[in-house]
Amino acid sequence: MTTQHDDRDGPPVTPDGRYLVVHGRLWRRSDPGLSDERRDALVHELMDARRAKGTAKRADDHDAVEAARQRVDAAKTALGERGPVWWDDDAPDETRRLAENTRYAEWWATHEQA
């Protein structure tokens, strides 16, 4: 599957492709089973929702902020970044955990960290 990237390509990716590592923390990647068209539509919705959230915050519109947060959550869940995991081997979700404290610790220890 996907392997780690160097700094020019973005954050490192765990050897199994499930997570990317940002500031030493694991963040779940999108479900690779999504079609390109579906992924593109969801990413577009996610970006629109994030812009809407920023606009609502600047306008101090609490209801609009909450509605935008719900849109962000729905898009991230549909992408597979939140909610039920997209893999089927019963491995737990380790999102937000420090890589050094997970089953990826050995891999992370050998990764050239900036």
C-alpha positions in Angstrom: 0.0 0.0 0.0 1.2 3.6 0.5 4.6 4.1 2.1 6.1 7.0 4.0 6.7 10.3 2.1 9.5 12.7 2.4 8.9 16.3 3.5 8.5 17.5 -0.1 5.6 15.1 -0.6 3.7 15.9 2.6 3.4 14.2 6.0 4.7 10.7 6.4 2.1 7.9 5.9 2.2 4.7 8.0 3.3 1.6 6.1 -0.3 0.3 6.0 -1.6 3.6 4.6 -4.1 4.1 7.3 -2.7 7.2 8.9 -0.6 10.2 8.2 1.6 11.7 10.9 1.5 15.4 11.8 3.6 16.7 14.7 4.0 13.1 15.9 0.3 12.3 16.0 -1.7 9.9 13.8 -4.5 11.2 11.7 -6.8 8.7 9.8 -6.6 9.0 6.0 -9.5 8.8 3.7 -11.0 5.5 2.7 -9.0 4.3 -0.3 -12.1 2.4 -1.5 -13.9 5.6 -2.4 -14.1 6.4 -6.1 -12.1 9.4 -7.3 -15.4 11.1 -8.2 -16.9 10.5 -4.7 -13.7 11.5 -2.9 -13.5 14.8 -5.0 -17.1 15.6 -4.2 -16.6 15.0 -0.5 -13.4 17.0 -0.4 -15.2 19.9 -2.2 -18.0 19.7 0.4 -15.5 19.6 3.2 -13.7 22.7 1.9 -17.0 24.6 1.4 -18.1 23.7 5.0 -14.8 24.9 6.4 -15.1 28.2 4.5 -18.7 28.5 5.8 -17.5 27.9 9.3 -14.9 30.6 9.0 -17.5 33.1 7.6 -19.9 32.3 10.4 -17.3 32.7 13.1 -16.3 36.1 11.7 -19.9 37.1 11.7 -20.3 35.8 15.2 -23.3 33.6 14.0 -23.3 30.7 16.5 -26.1 28.8 14.7 -24.3 29.0 11.4 -21.0 27.9 13.0 -22.8 24.9 14.5 -24.4 24.0 11.1 -21.0 24.3 9.4 -19.4 22.1 12.0 -22.0 19.5 11.3 -21.3 19.7 7.6 -17.5 19.3 8.3 -18.2 16.3 10.5 -20.5 14.7 7.9 -17.9 15.2 5.1 -15.1 13.8 7.2 -17.2 10.8 8.3 -18.2 10.1 4.6 -14.5 10.3 3.7 -13.7 7.7 6.3 -11.6 10.1 8.4 -14.1 9.9 11.3 -16.6 7.4 12.4 -16.3 3.6 11.8 -12.9 2.6 10.5 -12.7 1.6 6.8 -10.4 -1.4 7.3 -11.7 -4.8 8.2 -9.0 -6.5 10.3 -10.4 -5.4 13.7 -7.4 -3.1 14.3 -8.4 -0.2 16.6 -8.6 3.4 15.5 -5.5 5.2 16.8 -6.3 8.6 15.5 -4.9 11.5 17.6 -2.5 9.2 19.4 1.2 9.9 19.4 2.8 7.6 16.9 5.5 6.6 19.5 2.7 5.2 21.7 1.1 3.0 19.1 1.7 -0.2 17.1 3.6 2.1 14.7 6.2 3.1 17.3 9.0 1.0 15.8 8.4 2.4 12.3 8.1 6.0 13.7 11.4 5.6 15.6 13.2 4.8 12.4 11.5 7.6 10.4 13.7 10.6 9.9 11.8 13.2 11.9 12.2 16.9 11.3 
